[in-house]
Amino acid sequence: MTDFDKQEMEKEALIKEMVRRGDRNFVQNQGAKRSLAGGKASICNEEFGQNNIAYTCQRFDQCFQKARVRLEQGLAALARRENAPSARLLEPSFAEALLELMRLVLERNEAVNLTSITEPLEFVCDQLLDSLACTGRPEMESAKKVVDIGSGAGFPGLPLALLYPDKMFLLTDALRKRTDFVNETAAALGLSDVTAIHMRAEEAGHVSAYREQFDLAVCRAVATLPVVLEYTLPFVKVGGNLFAYKTVQAKGEIEESRLALEQLGASPDMETFTYTDLLPDSGYALYITVKNRPTPDKYPRRAGIPTKVPL
């Protein structure tokens, strides 16, 4: 490999790193360190030269701009939905808040494994816009208290909380490093009605402060549908709803969930909501059910059982 090839590889790696972190700040002084969204990387002008630095800046701006444009397109699509909070969706400050959330996640991801999605365009589609897929649904618009089960780095809970600051959100996860991050990030974003708790769903579902206290439960990419039902429905009030974020291919899991729906107090009918207006090629879908009677006290079963022996 020639020196030129090595230089080109290093330059491409730098561009990818800058885009992933979401910052293009350069310190032009030779050999100086520059900040990249809170991380550090050193670039020596002797190595790259002013032309290469300018090229790298240009490439970074192009990549990040694509992500920003896609985000704005997605928010505009959501704003066209009936009942959606169109004014909030189209506020420039809302898009900026979502991009700041992305930056915070990717920054912390350097030290804590929060997500495998690190390219901005992919992050915008698969994390930010997908989280907002339920926007405009009457169940979402009318809910006052929302619980996000297995929230991970805060998805879909944090994007939804940014869109609906008047609602109360509880986010749960079994890993403390994730709930600590979510609480810190909610504070940084000014989300006063967001709380993350470090607790398994099987435990939290039996806590009186949480059991059957929520108008809506959301759960994204956590488990098969029968398991998701057992994790979430104990939190939902009678008359409340569940949004399970999954794929269109998971539709076969509805038939596998008949017993769980019956035993956990939900309607036997599940609606499949695909959102091709927002993410036309994603293959994602929401599976929606309503809870019509209380969940028996024995559910959820103790930790690990729902996944080992699904209903």
N, C-alpha and C positions, 0 to 999 in steps of 0.2 A: 504494500500500500504506500502510495506516495505521500509526501508531506501535504500536498494540496488536497488529496482525498481525506486525510485525517482532519484537516482544517474544515472541510465541508461537513464531515460527520459531526464534528464538535459544534459547528454552527447550527446544524439541524437539531442536534440534541438541545442546544440552548434555546432555540425557538420553541421546541416542544415544552421545555421546562417553563419558559416564560408564559406561554399560553395556559399551561396547566395551572400555574399559580395566579394568573390574572393580573400581572403587573409588568410594566415595561420600563421602569425607572433605571436609567443608566447613570453611573458615575464615570465621567469621561476621563478622569485623571488616570494615567497609566498605572496599572497594577492595583488600583483601588478596588475595594469591595463595594457592592451595591445591594440595595435592599430589593428583595423579591417577595412582596406580600408577607413580610415578617421573616422570611428565610434569608439565607445568605448565599451568594454565589460570587466568585471572583472572576473577573474578565481582565485580561491584560491586553492593552491596545497594541503592544508589540506583536501579539499573536494574531489578532483579528484585523487591526487597522481601522481607520475611521470609516472607510467604505463598507467594510463588513458589518460594523456596528450599525451604520445607517440601514443596511440591507436587513439586518436582524430586526431592528425596530419596525421596519416596514412590514416584514412578514408577520411579526407579532400582531401588529395593528390589524392586518387583514384577517388573521385567524380569529382574534377576539371580536372583531366587528361582525363576522359571520354569526357568531354565537349571539351577540346582542340583537342583530337583525332578526334571527330566528325566534328569539324570545319575544320581541315586539310583535312579530307576526302571530305567534301563538296567543298572546294576550289580546290582540285584536280579534282573533277568532272567538275567543271566550266571551269577549264583550258583545258579540253579535247574538249570543244565546239569550233566549227569553228568560227573564228573571235574574240574569247575571248582574252583579254590581259593576256596571259598565264604566261609571265615572272613576271608580277606584282602579279598575284594570288598566285604564288608559292614562292614569297619572304617571308622569315620568319618574316620580319618586318611588312608585311601586316597583317598576322595572329595576331601578337602581338598588332597591332593598333586596330584591331577589339576586342580583349580581353580587351584592355584598355577602349575602348568605353563601353563595357559591365560593367566593373568595375565602371566607372563614372556614368552610369545610375543607377546602383543598390545602389551606395553610396547616390546619391541625392534622390533616391526613399524613403529613410528613412524620409526625411523632406517634400518632394513634391510627390504627387501621379502621377508618370510617367508611370508605367506599372504594370500589375498584374502578369507578368511573371518574377519570381525571382529565379528559379532554373537554374543553368548554362547550363545544357544540353538542356533544353527546350528553354532557351534564344538563344543559338547558332542556333537552328533549326528554331524557329518561329520568331526571330527578325533579326539575322545577315544573315543567309543563305537565308531566304525567301526574304529579302530586295535585295539580289544580284541575284535573279532569272532571271532578264532580261539581265544578262551579256552575251555578244556575239550576242545578237539580233542586226541586222544592224541598227535599229532605235536608239538604245542606243549608239552604237559605233560611229555613225556619228553625234550625237547631240552635240552641243556646249553649249547650255543653257538649263538647266533643272529646272522645277518648281515642287516642292513636295507640294501638297495641303492637308491640315489637317495632318501635319507631326507628331504631338504629340511630343514624346521624340526624334524625328529625324529619323524616319524610314518610308520609305527606304532611305531618303536623305543622312544621314551621312555615312552609309556603302558604298553607291554608290560614294559619294565624296571621301572617302578614296581610293576607287579603281580607280577612274578617277580624279586625282588632276588637270588635264588640263581643265576640264569642269567647267562652272559656275553654281552654284546651288542656287536657292531661295527656302526657306522652309517657309510655312505659317501655322499659327495656331491661333485659336480664344482665346487661353489662354496665357496671358503674362508670367506666370511662366514657361511655356514650351518653349516659344521662347527665354526667357532669358537663360534658361538652354542650349538650342541648340547653341546659340551664344557663351556662355562661353566654351562649350565643343568643338566647332569647333576651337576656339582659342587655347585651350589646346592641340588639336590634330594637330595643324599647318595647318588647312584648311583655307587658305586665301581667297578662292573664294566661300565661303559659307556664306550666310546671311539669317537670320530668321526674319520674320516680324510678328508683332502681329496685325493681321487683318483678318476679316472673308473673305472667298472666294468671297462672294457676293459683298463685297466692293472693294477688291483688283482687281477683274476682270474688274472694270471700271477705274482703274488708268492707265493713258496713258503709264507710265513707265513699266507697266507689261502686259498690254493688247496686245495679239497677238505678244509677244516678244520672245516666247520660242519654241525651236525645239521639246521638249518633255515635257509632263506633266505626273507625276506619282501620284497615289493616292491609299492608302492602308487602307482597312478596315474602310472606313468612312461612306458609305451610300449605298443605292441601286443604281444600275447602271444608271437609268435615272437621279438621283440626282447628282451622280458623274460626269456625262457628262456636266450638267449645271455648276457645280463648276469649271470644269477644262478647257473645250474647249475654253472659252473666252481668256485664257492665251496663247493658242497655235497658232503659225503662220500657215498660209495656207501652206499645204505640211508637216506640223508637225504631231506628233503622240501623242496618249494617251495610257498609260499602267495603267489599273485598276487592282489592286491586289485584287482578291476575291477567291472564292472556285469553284470547279467544279460544285457543286450543284447550283450555281448562274447562270448557263447557261440559265435557263429559263428567266432571266431578259433581255436577248438580245431582245427577241420579245417585251417585254414591253418598250424597248428603241427606237423603230423604229421612233416614232414621235420626240423624243429628238434628235436623230441623224440627222434627216432631218432639223429640225428647227435651230439647232446649227451649221450647216455647215459641218457635218462629213459624211464620206462614210456610206451607209446603211449596209455595210458588216463589221462584227466584227470577228476578228480571236481569237480563244481560244488557248492559249499556256499553256500546262501542262508541268511541269518540274519534271518528275519522275526520271530523272537522278540525280537530286539534293536532292529532298525530296520525295522519292517513296511512302510513305504512308500518306502523308499530306492531299491530296485532294485539294491542292491549284492550282490556275490557274491565268494567266494573260489574260485580255480581251483587245484587241488591236484594235484601229481604227485610221484612217488617216483623217485629216481635209482637205477638198478640196475647201472650200470657206469661206469668212469671217463670223464670228458670228454676227447676227444682234445686234445693239446697246442696245436693251432692255434687253439683257441677259448678265450676270445673273440677275434674278429678285431680288428684295430687300430681306434683311436678313430674313430667316425663310420660305419664300414662296416656294423655291424649295423642301423642305422636306414636307411641308404641302400640296402642290398641285403640285406633280411631273408632268413633261411634258409627 
